Amino acid sequence: MARITGLEVQDIRFPTSRELDGSDAMNPDPDYSAAYVVLRTDDGPSGYGFTFTIGRGNDVQAAAIHALEPLVAGREVPEDATALAALSATLVGDSQLRWLGPEKGVAHMAVGAVVNAAWDLAARRAERPLWRFLAEMSPEQIAGLIDFRYLSDALTERDAVDILRAAEPGKAERIEKLLARGYPAYTTTPGWLGYSDAKLVRLAKQAVTDGFDMIKLKVGASLDDDLRRMRLAREAVGDGVRVAVDANQRWDVGAAIEWMTALAPFDPYWIEEPTSPDDVLGHAAIANALAPIKVATGEHVQNRVIFKQLLQANAISVLQLDASRVGGVNENVAILLLAAKFGVPVCPHAGGVGLCELVRHLAMFDYVAVSGSDTDRAVEWVDHLHEHFTDPALVRDGRYVTPTAPGFSAQMRDGTLTRFRFPDGPEWRQA
């Protein structure tokens, strides 16, 4: 039986702050970065994963990932649902790191990076893209991936199996449709807060030309600026294209309601992260006050329990899971099933290096095996840094092209690892 021989971590950073790519009201100068994980084995391919940060957080994140090595080195390579569930349970349940959380923050994100690398490894060995490797499991196997502790008042294992069984009719047809036409996307590329008005207008018009029917703008630094930018965006794309906005946790509850009321004449489709991601009741108050404007949150929600409460409180009408924020694929499967139970569409967050590559798999699994629908669903798209991956995400005519290469699409190119390694890679030595 093949075994994991070791865990490697590299600090990879991209100087996106130079052009203000990724800038928003709370993060004005991000350097998109990844604490990058490689699981080495004594037989066959390696497994790859990462946690997304925006720069200096990589130091702390890499240290947390290193702390997990004793729990995986020497372990049999996981190849099926039972082994992947056991690995997740071991990492999440480790009492030493759990004390730092539990199931939240840097320690839990480190677990997610390693769990995702294990899924990448298992899918590679099965010669399947992760979305298909996961979707082809039985309902009982998929439900067995989940820790239902803390969830059973909202979602039980029986509920999960019933949801998955209900989606089985038509599964083969949905796979064929996915391979033929891909999955809906929306773009944040025009909307970074540091961009000039001229760049915003140019990129917004280009997005429509490229087939997108929704764009997203960052807001929250200045109401006057946001009113001007929303007017320019609406004029650029017309009335038939949705314009969502994202405050990145900038406001108190009252400020969110006042600010969005002022932007309402421009018909914003949703307001994303209007306040603290931990404030379930605050989100509920905002949703109630701003309807029919949708409230969307998820990229900084720390675990399945907060998602459960947001859904129970009718606090969100769009759920935005993130591939590297929670404890990896297993927990994201639980979150997808929670969303299905409450009838809330999932539009994953992908505004960071490598996130487009990963979350397309989760959205496509949801379409094939959980919700059975892509209505009112789309995966975020940002048009940079994809060239650094061996299986890069690709969008055509406003839709993600369905990946067919084995794995979770997390592997970076060797040249990228050399050039952007921090602090001694050529890109950073020159800087």
C-alpha positions as CSV (number, residue, x, y, z in Angstrom):
1,M,0.0,0.0,0.0
2,A,1.4,3.4,-0.9
3,R,2.2,5.8,1.9
4,I,2.6,9.5,2.3
5,T,6.3,10.1,2.9
6,G,6.3,13.8,3.8
7,L,4.6,17.2,3.6
8,E,6.3,20.2,2.0
9,V,5.2,23.8,2.4
10,Q,6.4,26.8,0.3
11,D,5.6,30.5,0.7
12,I,4.6,31.7,-2.7
13,R,3.6,35.4,-3.2
14,F,2.6,37.4,-6.2
15,P,3.1,41.3,-6.2
16,T,-0.4,42.1,-7.2
17,S,-0.4,45.3,-5.1
18,R,1.8,47.0,-7.8
19,E,-1.3,47.3,-10.1
20,L,-3.8,47.3,-7.3
21,D,-5.3,44.0,-8.5
22,G,-7.5,42.7,-5.8
23,S,-7.9,46.0,-4.0
24,D,-11.0,46.7,-1.9
25,A,-12.2,48.8,1.0
26,M,-10.6,46.7,3.7
27,N,-7.6,45.4,1.8
28,P,-6.1,48.3,-0.2
29,D,-2.8,46.7,-1.3
30,P,-3.0,42.9,-1.3
31,D,-0.2,40.7,-2.6
32,Y,-2.0,37.5,-3.6
33,S,-0.2,34.6,-2.0
34,A,-0.4,30.9,-1.3
35,A,0.9,28.7,1.5
36,Y,1.5,25.9,-0.9
37,V,1.4,22.2,0.2
38,V,2.8,19.1,-1.5
39,L,2.1,15.6,-0.2
40,R,4.9,13.3,-1.3
41,T,4.3,9.6,-1.6
42,D,6.5,6.5,-2.2
43,D,4.4,5.3,-5.1
44,G,2.8,7.5,-7.9
45,P,1.8,11.1,-8.0
46,S,2.0,13.8,-5.3
47,G,-1.0,15.7,-4.0
48,Y,-1.2,19.5,-4.1
49,G,-3.1,22.1,-2.0
50,F,-2.8,25.6,-0.7
51,T,-4.3,28.3,1.5
52,F,-4.9,31.7,0.0
53,T,-3.6,34.8,1.9
54,I,-2.8,38.4,0.8
55,G,0.9,38.5,1.9
56,R,2.4,38.4,5.3
57,G,-0.2,36.0,6.6
58,N,1.7,33.3,4.7
59,D,4.3,33.2,7.4
60,V,1.8,32.1,10.0
61,Q,-0.2,29.9,7.7
62,A,2.9,28.0,6.6
63,A,3.9,27.3,10.2
64,A,0.4,26.0,11.0
65,I,0.6,23.6,8.0
66,H,4.0,22.4,9.0
67,A,2.5,21.5,12.4
68,L,0.3,18.9,10.7
69,E,3.1,16.9,9.2
70,P,3.3,14.4,12.0
71,L,-0.4,13.5,11.4
72,V,0.1,12.7,7.8
73,A,3.6,11.5,7.2
74,G,3.7,7.6,7.1
75,R,-0.1,7.4,6.7
76,E,-1.5,5.2,3.9
77,V,-2.4,7.2,0.8
78,P,-6.2,7.9,1.0
79,E,-7.9,6.6,-2.1
80,D,-11.6,6.4,-1.2
81,A,-14.4,8.1,0.7
82,T,-13.7,6.2,3.9
83,A,-10.0,7.0,4.0
84,L,-10.6,10.7,3.1
85,A,-13.2,11.0,5.9
86,A,-10.8,9.4,8.4
87,L,-8.0,11.8,7.4
88,S,-10.2,14.8,7.7
89,A,-11.4,13.6,11.2
90,T,-7.8,13.1,12.3
91,L,-6.7,16.6,11.3
92,V,-9.8,18.4,12.5
93,G,-9.9,16.5,15.7
94,D,-6.2,17.0,16.7
95,S,-6.5,18.4,20.2
96,Q,-3.2,20.4,20.1
97,L,-4.3,22.5,17.1
98,R,-8.0,22.3,17.9
99,W,-7.3,24.3,21.1
100,L,-6.3,27.2,18.9
101,G,-9.7,27.2,17.2
102,P,-11.7,25.1,17.5
103,E,-12.4,24.7,13.8
104,K,-11.6,28.3,12.9
105,G,-8.8,30.6,11.9
106,V,-5.3,29.8,10.8
107,A,-5.2,26.3,12.3
108,H,-8.4,25.2,10.5
109,M,-7.3,26.7,7.2
110,A,-4.1,24.7,7.5
111,V,-6.3,21.6,7.9
112,G,-8.2,22.6,4.8
113,A,-5.0,22.9,2.7
114,V,-3.8,19.5,3.7
115,V,-7.3,17.9,3.3
116,N,-7.5,19.5,-0.2
117,A,-4.1,18.1,-1.1
118,A,-5.2,14.7,0.0
119,W,-8.3,14.9,-2.3
120,D,-6.1,16.1,-5.1
121,L,-3.9,13.0,-4.6
122,A,-6.8,10.6,-4.4
123,A,-8.4,12.1,-7.6
124,R,-5.1,11.9,-9.4
125,R,-4.8,8.2,-8.5
126,A,-8.3,7.6,-9.7
127,E,-7.5,9.5,-12.9
128,R,-10.6,11.7,-12.4
129,P,-11.0,15.5,-12.1
130,L,-12.1,16.1,-8.5
131,W,-15.7,17.2,-9.4
132,R,-16.3,13.9,-11.1
133,F,-14.4,11.7,-8.6
134,L,-16.7,13.1,-5.9
135,A,-19.9,13.1,-7.9
136,E,-19.5,9.4,-8.8
137,M,-19.5,8.4,-5.2
138,S,-22.7,6.9,-3.8
139,P,-25.0,9.1,-1.7
140,E,-24.0,7.1,1.4
141,Q,-20.3,7.5,0.6
142,I,-20.7,11.3,0.2
143,A,-22.7,11.6,3.4
144,G,-20.1,9.6,5.2
145,L,-17.5,12.3,4.4
146,I,-19.3,14.8,6.8
147,D,-19.0,15.4,10.5
148,F,-22.7,16.1,11.5
149,R,-21.8,17.2,15.0
150,Y,-23.2,20.7,15.5
151,L,-25.3,20.3,12.4
152,S,-28.0,17.8,13.3
153,D,-30.6,20.4,14.3
154,A,-30.5,21.6,10.7
155,L,-29.1,18.7,8.6
156,T,-28.9,15.0,9.5
157,E,-27.1,12.2,7.7
158,R,-30.6,10.9,6.6
159,D,-31.3,14.4,5.2
160,A,-28.0,14.4,3.3
161,V,-28.6,10.9,1.8
162,D,-32.2,11.9,0.8
163,I,-30.9,15.1,-0.9
164,L,-28.2,13.2,-2.8
165,R,-30.6,10.4,-3.8
166,A,-33.1,13.0,-5.1
167,A,-30.4,14.4,-7.4
168,E,-29.4,11.0,-8.9
169,P,-32.0,11.0,-11.7
170,G,-30.5,13.0,-14.6
171,K,-27.0,12.9,-13.2
172,A,-25.5,11.4,-16.3
173,E,-27.2,14.0,-18.5
174,R,-26.0,16.8,-16.3
175,I,-22.4,15.5,-16.6
176,E,-22.7,15.6,-20.4
177,K,-24.2,19.1,-20.3
178,L,-21.4,20.2,-18.1
179,L,-18.7,18.8,-20.4
180,A,-20.4,20.4,-23.4
181,R,-21.2,23.9,-22.2
182,G,-19.4,24.4,-18.9
183,Y,-20.7,26.3,-15.8
184,P,-21.9,29.9,-15.4
185,A,-19.4,32.6,-14.3
186,Y,-19.5,36.2,-13.3
187,T,-16.5,38.6,-13.2
188,T,-15.0,40.8,-10.6
189,T,-12.2,41.9,-13.0
190,P,-13.7,45.4,-13.7
191,G,-14.5,46.3,-10.1
192,W,-11.3,46.5,-8.0
193,L,-11.5,49.6,-5.8
194,G,-8.1,51.0,-6.8
195,Y,-8.9,51.1,-10.6
196,S,-9.5,54.4,-12.3
197,D,-13.0,55.2,-13.7
198,A,-11.7,54.8,-17.2
199,K,-10.3,51.3,-16.5
200,L,-13.6,50.3,-14.7
201,V,-15.6,51.4,-17.8
202,R,-13.3,49.7,-20.3
203,L,-13.3,46.4,-18.4
204,A,-17.0,46.5,-17.7
205,K,-17.8,46.9,-21.4
206,Q,-15.2,44.2,-22.2
207,A,-17.0,41.8,-19.8
208,V,-20.3,42.2,-21.7
209,T,-18.5,41.6,-24.9
210,D,-16.9,38.5,-23.4
211,G,-20.3,37.0,-22.6
212,F,-20.7,37.8,-18.9
213,D,-24.2,38.7,-17.7
214,M,-23.0,39.8,-14.3
215,I,-20.1,41.9,-13.0
216,K,-19.1,42.9,-9.4
217,L,-17.8,46.1,-8.0
218,K,-16.0,46.7,-4.7
219,V,-17.6,49.4,-2.6
220,G,-17.4,50.8,0.9
221,A,-14.6,53.4,1.1
222,S,-16.5,56.5,-0.1
223,L,-20.2,56.8,-0.8
224,D,-19.7,59.6,-3.3
225,D,-17.1,57.5,-5.1
226,D,-19.4,54.4,-5.0
227,L,-22.4,56.4,-6.4
228,R,-20.2,57.6,-9.3
229,R,-18.7,54.2,-10.0
230,M,-22.1,52.5,-9.9
231,R,-23.5,55.0,-12.3
232,L,-20.6,54.5,-14.7
233,A,-20.8,50.7,-14.4
234,R,-24.6,50.7,-15.1
235,E,-24.2,53.0,-18.1
236,A,-21.4,50.8,-19.4
237,V,-23.2,47.4,-19.2
238,G,-26.8,48.5,-19.6
239,D,-29.9,47.3,-17.7
240,G,-29.7,43.7,-18.9
241,V,-26.5,42.9,-17.0
242,R,-26.5,42.4,-13.2
243,V,-24.2,44.5,-11.1
244,A,-23.3,43.0,-7.7
245,V,-21.4,44.9,-5.0
246,D,-19.0,43.8,-2.3
247,A,-18.2,45.8,0.8
248,N,-15.7,43.2,2.3
249,Q,-17.0,43.6,5.8
250,R,-16.6,47.4,5.9
251,W,-19.8,48.5,7.6
252,D,-21.8,48.3,10.8
253,V,-25.4,47.1,10.3
254,G,-26.9,50.6,10.2
255,A,-24.3,51.9,7.8
256,A,-24.8,48.9,5.5
257,I,-28.5,49.7,5.3
258,E,-28.0,53.4,4.7
259,W,-25.2,52.9,2.1
260,M,-27.1,50.3,0.1
261,T,-30.3,52.3,0.2
262,A,-28.3,55.1,-1.5
263,L,-27.0,52.7,-4.1
264,A,-30.4,51.0,-4.7
265,P,-31.4,53.2,-7.7
266,F,-28.7,51.5,-9.7
267,D,-30.3,48.1,-9.1
268,P,-27.5,46.2,-7.3
269,Y,-28.1,42.4,-7.6
270,W,-26.5,41.6,-4.2
271,I,-24.5,43.2,-1.4
272,E,-21.6,40.9,-0.4
273,E,-20.1,40.8,3.0
274,P,-21.9,44.0,4.3
275,T,-20.7,43.5,7.8
276,S,-18.7,41.1,10.0
277,P,-18.9,37.5,8.7
278,D,-19.5,36.4,12.3
279,D,-22.6,38.6,12.8
280,V,-25.5,36.3,11.9
281,L,-28.2,38.5,13.4
282,G,-26.6,41.6,11.7
283,H,-26.8,39.9,8.3
284,A,-30.5,39.0,9.0
285,A,-31.3,42.6,9.9
286,I,-29.6,43.9,6.7
287,A,-31.4,41.2,4.6
288,N,-34.7,42.2,6.0
289,A,-34.2,45.9,5.5
290,L,-32.8,45.7,2.0
291,A,-35.0,43.1,0.3
292,P,-35.3,42.5,-2.7
293,I,-31.5,43.3,-2.8
294,K,-29.9,40.0,-2.0
295,V,-27.3,39.5,0.8
296,A,-24.4,37.2,-0.1
297,T,-21.7,36.1,2.4
298,G,-19.2,33.2,2.8
299,E,-15.6,33.8,1.8
300,H,-14.6,34.6,5.5
301,V,-17.2,32.4,7.2
302,Q,-15.0,30.2,9.3
303,N,-16.9,26.9,9.5
304,R,-20.1,25.0,8.7
305,V,-21.7,26.0,12.0
306,I,-21.8,29.7,11.1
307,F,-23.2,28.8,7.6
308,K,-25.9,26.8,9.4
309,Q,-26.9,29.7,11.5
310,L,-26.9,32.2,8.6
311,L,-29.3,29.8,6.8
312,Q,-31.5,29.2,9.8
313,A,-31.8,32.9,10.4
314,N,-32.7,33.7,6.7
315,A,-29.7,36.0,6.8
316,I,-28.4,35.3,3.3
317,S,-30.0,34.6,0.0
318,V,-26.7,33.7,-1.7
319,L,-24.1,31.4,-0.1
320,Q,-20.5,31.9,-1.1
321,L,-18.4,29.0,0.0
322,D,-14.6,29.3,-0.3
323,A,-12.3,26.4,-1.2
324,S,-9.5,27.3,1.2
325,R,-11.3,29.0,4.1
326,V,-12.8,26.0,5.9
327,G,-11.5,22.5,6.5
328,G,-11.3,21.4,2.9
329,V,-13.5,19.4,0.6
330,N,-15.3,17.4,3.4
331,E,-16.6,20.5,5.1
332,N,-17.5,22.2,1.9
333,V,-19.6,19.1,1.0
334,A,-21.5,19.7,4.2
335,I,-22.0,23.4,3.4
336,L,-23.3,22.5,-0.1
337,L,-25.8,20.1,1.5
338,L,-26.9,22.7,4.1
339,A,-27.5,25.1,1.2
340,A,-29.6,22.5,-0.6
341,K,-31.6,21.8,2.5
342,F,-32.5,25.5,2.9
343,G,-33.0,26.1,-0.9
344,V,-30.3,28.8,-1.1
345,P,-28.1,29.0,-4.3
346,V,-24.3,28.7,-4.0
347,C,-22.1,31.2,-5.8
348,P,-18.6,30.4,-4.7
349,H,-16.0,33.0,-3.9
350,A,-12.9,32.8,-6.2
351,G,-11.3,36.3,-5.9
352,G,-7.8,35.1,-5.1
353,V,-4.9,33.2,-6.6
354,G,-5.9,29.6,-7.4
355,L,-9.4,29.9,-6.0
356,C,-11.0,29.9,-9.5
357,E,-9.1,26.6,-10.2
358,L,-10.5,24.9,-7.1
359,V,-14.0,26.2,-6.6
360,R,-15.2,25.3,-10.1
361,H,-14.8,21.7,-9.0
362,L,-17.1,22.2,-6.0
363,A,-19.7,24.1,-8.0
364,M,-19.8,21.5,-10.7
365,F,-20.1,18.7,-8.1
366,D,-23.0,20.6,-6.6
367,Y,-24.7,20.8,-10.0
368,V,-24.2,17.2,-10.8
369,A,-24.8,15.5,-7.5
370,V,-26.4,17.9,-4.9
371,S,-28.7,20.7,-6.2
372,G,-29.0,19.4,-9.7
373,S,-29.4,23.0,-10.9
374,D,-27.3,25.9,-12.2
375,T,-30.1,28.5,-12.0
376,D,-29.2,31.6,-10.2
377,R,-25.7,30.2,-9.7
378,A,-22.3,31.4,-10.9
379,V,-18.7,31.1,-9.9
380,E,-16.6,34.2,-9.5
381,W,-14.0,34.9,-12.1
382,V,-10.9,37.1,-11.9
383,D,-8.7,37.2,-14.9
384,H,-5.2,37.0,-13.5
385,L,-2.6,34.5,-12.3
386,H,-4.1,31.4,-14.0
387,E,-1.0,30.9,-16.1
388,H,0.8,29.7,-13.0
389,F,-1.2,26.5,-12.7
390,T,-0.7,23.3,-14.6
391,D,-4.5,22.9,-15.1
392,P,-5.6,26.6,-15.3
393,A,-9.2,27.7,-15.1
394,L,-10.6,29.0,-18.4
395,V,-13.8,30.9,-19.1
396,R,-15.4,31.2,-22.6
397,D,-18.5,33.1,-23.4
398,G,-19.1,33.8,-19.7
399,R,-18.9,30.2,-18.6
400,Y,-16.2,28.1,-17.0
401,V,-14.8,25.4,-19.2
402,T,-15.2,22.1,-17.4
403,P,-11.9,20.6,-16.2
404,T,-11.1,17.1,-17.3
405,A,-7.5,16.6,-16.0
406,P,-7.1,14.4,-13.0
407,G,-7.0,16.1,-9.6
408,F,-8.1,19.3,-7.9
409,S,-6.2,21.7,-10.3
410,A,-4.1,23.0,-7.4
411,Q,-0.6,22.2,-8.8
412,M,1.5,25.3,-9.6
413,R,4.2,25.2,-12.3
414,D,7.8,24.6,-11.3
415,G,8.9,27.9,-12.8
416,T,6.3,29.8,-10.8
417,L,7.5,28.2,-7.5
418,T,11.1,29.2,-8.3
419,R,10.3,32.8,-9.4
420,F,7.7,33.8,-6.8
421,R,9.1,32.0,-3.7
422,F,9.3,34.4,-0.8
423,P,11.6,36.0,0.1
424,D,14.4,34.6,-2.1
425,G,12.7,34.1,-5.4
426,P,13.9,36.3,-8.3
427,E,10.7,38.3,-8.3
428,W,11.2,39.3,-4.7
429,R,15.0,39.8,-4.8
430,Q,14.5,42.3,-7.6
431,A,11.8,44.1,-5.7
